Amino acid sequence: MDNAEIQRIITDYHKQLYANEMDNLAKIDKFFKKYNLLRLNHGEIQNMNRAMTSNETETLVLISLPKNKSPRPDGFTGEFYPTFK
């Protein structure tokens, strides 16, 4: 199996996953088992599906700030926040 085939299978899997079409899951499960790919455990799945906290949202916003531009009129740039240099 080449990379293009693997990419096609994974793409098809995600299209079906997000479209709630569950008719091809057996084939996809067989693929994951055949290649012994890692899977999330139940706790990891729950963590990924939970709502983000306001602190996590703020952290993501601060990380994405441009370092040399001020997003607000106060003049503070992303470099002002020492945790995210």
SULRA-V300419 format. One record per residue. N is the residue number from 1. RES is the residue in one small letter. PSI is psi in whole degrees, -180 to 180 (999 if undefined). D_LAST is the distance of its C-alpha to the last C-alpha in Angstrom with 2 decimals. Layout:
BEGIN
N:RES:PSI:D_LAST + N:RES:PSI:D_LAST
END
This chain:
BEGIN
1:m:129:42.84 + 2:d:173:40.53 + 3:n:-36:36.95 + 4:a:-40:38.25 + 5:e:-42:40.36 + 6:i:-45:37.57 + 7:q:-41:35.31 + 8:r:-43:38.25 + 9:i:-44:38.93 + 10:i:-41:35.35 + 11:t:-46:35.20 + 12:d:-41:38.57 + 13:y:-49:37.48 + 14:h:-35:34.53 + 15:k:-43:36.76 + 16:q:-39:39.28 + 17:l:-47:36.85 + 18:y:-13:35.40 + 19:a:-1:38.86 + 20:n:30:40.40 + 21:e:114:42.95 + 22:m:21:43.89 + 23:d:-12:46.72 + 24:n:14:45.01 + 25:l:-33:43.08 + 26:a:-43:45.63 + 27:k:-42:45.08 + 28:i:-42:41.30 + 29:d:-41:41.62 + 30:k:-41:44.00 + 31:f:-48:41.47 + 32:f:-39:38.72 + 33:k:-40:41.28 + 34:k:-41:42.65 + 35:y:8:39.37 + 36:n:47:38.18 + 37:l:149:34.82 + 38:l:147:32.56 + 39:r:153:32.86 + 40:l:143:31.00 + 41:n:175:32.92 + 42:h:-43:34.05 + 43:g:-41:31.27 + 44:e:-38:28.56 + 45:i:-44:30.40 + 46:q:-40:30.63 + 47:n:-40:26.92 + 48:m:-30:26.16 + 49:n:-6:28.78 + 50:r:161:27.82 + 51:a:145:26.41 + 52:m:145:22.71 + 53:t:162:22.01 + 54:s:-33:20.61 + 55:n:-42:17.68 + 56:e:-40:16.94 + 57:t:-45:17.40 + 58:e:-41:15.04 + 59:t:-45:12.28 + 60:l:-39:13.13 + 61:v:-45:13.27 + 62:l:-39:9.85 + 63:i:-36:8.42 + 64:s:-6:10.91 + 65:l:137:10.30 + 66:p:141:10.45 + 67:k:-26:7.96 + 68:n:17:11.19 + 69:k:149:13.53 + 70:s:121:14.62 + 71:p:-10:16.10 + 72:r:164:18.34 + 73:p:-7:20.69 + 74:d:-13:19.01 + 75:g:-4:16.85 + 76:f:128:13.44 + 77:t:177:10.80 + 78:g:-25:7.71 + 79:e:-18:6.03 + 80:f:-31:8.47 + 81:y:100:7.12 + 82:p:-24:5.66 + 83:t:-25:6.01 + 84:f:29:3.82 + 85:k:999:0.00
END
